[in-house]
């Protein structure tokens, strides 16, 4: 993705014809001419005619093989806000569906990052648009990616604000929607402007670590391929993938800057036809090379909260060098790359990935409920929604999704307010653990309660992570300070 050839409307139509031959491309040409006309006389900060921007954003989506309807709307995305042409005229010319997408984007507004108030306002708009039609977000991300690619033309202070907003808001939302490629692109492009020094350092470090490894990795790859073929496993492909820059930076920070503790800077990705082939591949690799203890992750049986599925394992390959393998089917790989956009992505056979409507719909409903309710509290949003999540289990096997660093008290409040208020201890993976224990992915948690307990311990506020737990503990603190007569007339407890 991200072709370097000159981006023309002819090139765009070629790309669309390639993955969706049956689509009427006349409408794409029409949308281009319409937008070009409307933006006539307008220029980007770089000095280029304005139409270069919607065209480049459309190219980003065409490279992702995204539905031509979305691409057409992308060409028109800045017309109503920036020109005399109205949404009604767009609807007359291009029909209700495209007009509705353009309306969604227009409602999102332009780049206007100014302080916390605006930040929250932008978020609110984004979630409303997302709830109405998730396709708007796909366009918005492409729009933002192109704006970031051309950020150098803006005054530094403005460039910084846009990059910061992209890094803190846009990228995590893309991640939450499983759109890995767009997330990484947003992060890497912003990184340079938000943390310029770190960007330079990390880039060099990554370069140094990767250089000279090609030969070794291609040997390991060949050995793996041979072993798999000998065992009769069909392989679609085995390829290397380098960890993206910002992702490497984040991991490095989590590992206290110890680069030798980052084992997946280069990983080998094995794509096989079926789920059964994934497990077979895992077995063969573990037979060939000794796996590193505690590094195997089965995201097929337990997908990540954003839907990511794959098997990960780290082995001691030739010369006892540490190599990470990621094993998945083609469908999982497409989903890992495109996330929610996979529904509008055409695969090599011109087909869409089958929709898993219910899961996505539920996720969206949850995102809305979670976030719209707390838009007044930016910290709550950042902690609960945008941070990395872990998933843990009830003794019955129900999956609970919590922010990283959550404790049994967070878990208890997630189950029920009463469980939170009366909890006295926890059993994590069959062992008694204190209530401030930091939970890890895959933990099974049982909460011990004492029905006679009056309420939460005020000290819990020091270690809980979720805003739900915090607000319950705080409201209990407040209530305790109220005079008795007032408490008795308040609703609830
Ligand atoms: Mn735009």
Boltz pocket constraint, residues with backbone or C-beta under 6 A from the ligand:
constraints:
  - pocket:
      binder: B
      contacts: [[A, 53], [A, 77], [A, 78], [A, 143]]
      max_distance: 6.0
